[in-house]
Amino acid sequence: MKKLIYTAAILSAFALVGCNGFLEEAPKLSQSDELTLSTLDGLDKATAGCYSPLASSNWYGQDMILVNELKTMEGKKNIGTKYDSGRCKAHYAVNWTSSSTTALWGTAYYTIVSADEVIDNIPAVDPDGEYTNDLKAECLFLRALAHFDLVRTYAQPYCYTSDASHAGVPVVLHKDPSGNPARNTVKEVYDQVIADLLEAEKIIDPSYIRDGKDAASLVTLPAIQALLARVYLYSEQWQKAADYATKVIEDYDFTLWTAADYKDPKTSPFTKDVHELDDEVIFEVYASSQNSYDGYWDGLANMAGPGSYGDAGATQQLMALYEPDDARLNLFVDSSYGDKEDKSCVWSGKYLGKGVATPDVVNVVVLRLSEMYLIRAEATALHGATASKTAVEDLKAIAGRMGASTQPATVSGIAKERIKELCWEGHLWFDLGRTKTDMTRTDETGTNIISEIKWGSKYFAMPIPESQIKVSGGVLVQNEGY
């Protein structure tokens, strides 16, 4: 795939300039008005600004990972003299109220409204979409991702009712400062997410990559298709999930990381500053201390590793799943980065930082190739989908490259492989929800910690912020139990 934004002829015709380094700039849309969005250059910069909130500590900069990992058997709050700053208590105790809940709501809806503004203003600038289809595709992807993360967070899983008719989150497709939208059903939210992604897939140039520092942090055709594979899995459209996973696996140059890549956690692929599209990363959130949204001070490198606060640790329950020679075990670190004799506090090495700032920052992987193999394995082995490879072959591709035994293509085998491969990337909590599985943990620290959460309990839908309930004038209805 080649990087491009517009040809020289188009730039000349519209007297525009490119948008280099946009992920390190303040969000352009905060300056938006009719003038800003009335030119192609303005729409381009506004689109660039839509990416910035993803790095917020309310979203992938922290909460999307920490809040969800610490609710599962993968994570625990490290209690000790050095690694107990007082943070993450509510995450780990699953002690949420309507006045103390994740702040994703405001951040994700800001992205949605920002994307809506671009989409709504495109027809006046470029009626035929000749020069703006790629911008629109980016905005459709970001709007879809925001709605998807919101409905995963604030609503019960898709399978909670037989037709997904339970309350989801408001679908917002146009900027309306005076509006107070009500909650759509979960099915309606998923339908809109899929519609946005399918439109984005249709209109994006297959070679399009916005001009930016990190190719994998930008909306591309494979990123759109990878998110479709995941959304179809969550909404139980098994054949489509398998088909889109196969597209990503077979149609591009992505390659699975190997045991050699995991030899040293300090130099693993998770610590790289940028990823090209021949790596395993399909889409990630690029972190920079210069991004005003970045979860910089309390971000993942500080909270989920031994370099600073270190409150959010990994469990022995998780580590026990690995065979001794499994290279993925190398990514777990203690306070000495490798002294496995001291296991009082252990962390996933996926958030050690990338050495570009102090305190350090870390990119957050959202979609990667290994997930596509696991999606296809689940859809084919458990739900009758067909594909070019069997589930056993897919599971072997994931485990074998790390020197591990292949898990059986069963419910428990696939679930175990997903945990071992995708742990501490924010998957398990949502996997429990969509597969109707209870959360059970045995390696705990502290008191008043919930050791089991039954599927279907109120905890699978976080409370909507009370401030949003109030400002809606009663249009928004709180989740049951809060």
Rosetta blueprint (number, residue, H / E / L):
1 M L
2 K L
3 K L
4 L E
5 I L
6 Y L
7 T L
8 A H
9 A H
10 I H
11 L H
12 S H
13 A H
14 F H
15 A L
16 L L
17 V L
18 G L
19 C L
20 N L
21 G L
22 F H
23 L H
24 E H
25 E L
26 A L
27 P L
28 K H
29 L H
30 S H
31 Q H
32 S L
33 D L
34 E L
35 L L
36 T H
37 L H
38 S H
39 T L
40 L H
41 D H
42 G H
43 L H
44 D H
45 K H
46 A H
47 T H
48 A H
49 G H
50 C L
51 Y L
52 S H
53 P H
54 L H
55 A H
56 S E
57 S L
58 N L
59 W L
60 Y L
61 G L
62 Q L
63 D H
64 M H
65 I H
66 L H
67 V H
68 N H
69 E H
70 L L
71 K L
72 T L
73 M L
74 E L
75 G E
76 K E
77 K E
78 N L
79 I L
80 G L
81 T L
82 K L
83 Y L
84 D L
85 S L
86 G L
87 R L
88 C L
89 K H
90 A H
91 H H
92 Y H
93 A H
94 V L
95 N L
96 W L
97 T E
98 S L
99 S L
100 S E
101 T L
102 T L
103 A L
104 L H
105 W H
106 G H
107 T H
108 A H
109 Y H
110 Y H
111 T H
112 I H
113 V H
114 S H
115 A H
116 D H
117 E H
118 V H
119 I H
120 D H
121 N H
122 I H
123 P H
124 A H
125 V H
126 D L
127 P L
128 D L
129 G L
130 E L
131 Y L
132 T L
133 N H
134 D H
135 L H
136 K H
137 A H
138 E H
139 C H
140 L H
141 F H
142 L H
143 R H
144 A H
145 L H
146 A H
147 H H
148 F H
149 D H
150 L H
151 V H
152 R H
153 T H
154 Y H
155 A L
156 Q L
157 P L
158 Y H
159 C H
160 Y H
161 T L
162 S L
163 D L
164 A L
165 S L
166 H L
167 A E
168 G L
169 V L
170 P L
171 V L
172 V L
173 L L
174 H L
175 K L
176 D L
177 P L
178 S L
179 G L
180 N L
181 P L
182 A L
183 R L
184 N L
185 T E
186 V H
187 K H
188 E H
189 V H
190 Y H
191 D H
192 Q H
193 V H
194 I H
195 A H
196 D H
197 L H
198 L H
199 E H
200 A H
201 E H
202 K H
203 I H
204 I L
205 D L
206 P L
207 S L
208 Y L
209 I E
210 R L
211 D L
212 G L
213 K L
214 D L
215 A H
216 A H
217 S H
218 L L
219 V L
220 T L
221 L H
222 P H
223 A H
224 I H
225 Q H
226 A H
227 L H
228 L H
229 A H
230 R H
231 V H
232 Y H
233 L H
234 Y H
235 S L
236 E L
237 Q L
238 W H
239 Q H
240 K H
241 A H
242 A H
243 D H
244 Y H
245 A H
246 T H
247 K H
248 V H
249 I H
250 E H
251 D H
252 Y L
253 D L
254 F L
255 T L
256 L L
257 W L
258 T L
259 A H
260 A H
261 D H
262 Y H
263 K L
264 D L
265 P H
266 K H
267 T H
268 S L
269 P H
270 F H
271 T H
272 K L
273 D L
274 V L
275 H L
276 E L
277 L L
278 D L
279 D L
280 E L
281 V E
282 I E
283 F E
284 E E
285 V E
286 Y L
287 A L
288 S L
289 S L
290 Q L
291 N L
292 S L
293 Y L
294 D E
295 G L
296 Y L
297 W L
298 D L
299 G L
300 L H
301 A H
302 N H
303 M H
304 A L
305 G L
306 P L
307 G L
308 S L
309 Y L
310 G L
311 D L
312 A E
313 G E
314 A E
315 T L
316 Q H
317 Q H
318 L H
319 M H
320 A L
321 L L
322 Y L
323 E L
324 P L
325 D L
326 D L
327 A H
328 R H
329 L H
330 N H
331 L H
332 F E
333 V E
334 D L
335 S L
336 S L
337 Y L
338 G L
339 D L
340 K L
341 E L
342 D L
343 K L
344 S L
345 C L
346 V L
347 W E
348 S E
349 G H
350 K H
351 Y H
352 L L
353 G L
354 K L
355 G L
356 V L
357 A L
358 T L
359 P L
360 D L
361 V L
362 V L
363 N L
364 V E
365 V E
366 V E
367 L E
368 R E
369 L H
370 S H
371 E H
372 M H
373 Y H
374 L H
375 I H
376 R H
377 A H
378 E H
379 A H
380 T H
381 A H
382 L H
383 H H
384 G L
385 A L
386 T L
387 A L
388 S L
389 K L
390 T L
391 A H
392 V H
393 E H
394 D H
395 L H
396 K H
397 A H
398 I H
399 A H
400 G H
401 R L
402 M L
403 G L
404 A L
405 S L
406 T L
407 Q L
408 P L
409 A L
410 T L
411 V H
412 S H
413 G H
414 I H
415 A H
416 K H
417 E H
418 R H
419 I H
420 K H
421 E H
422 L H
423 C L
424 W L
425 E L
426 G L
427 H L
428 L H
429 W H
430 F H
431 D H
432 L H
433 G H
434 R H
435 T L
436 K L
437 T L
438 D L
439 M E
440 T E
441 R L
442 T L
443 D L
444 E L
445 T L
446 G L
447 T L
448 N L
449 I L
450 I L
451 S L
452 E E
453 I E
454 K L
455 W L
456 G L
457 S L
458 K H
459 Y H
460 F H
461 A L
462 M L
463 P L
464 I L
465 P L
466 E H
467 S H
468 Q H
469 I H
470 K H
471 V H
472 S L
473 G L
474 G L
475 V L
476 L L
477 V L
478 Q L
479 N L
480 E L
481 G L
482 Y L
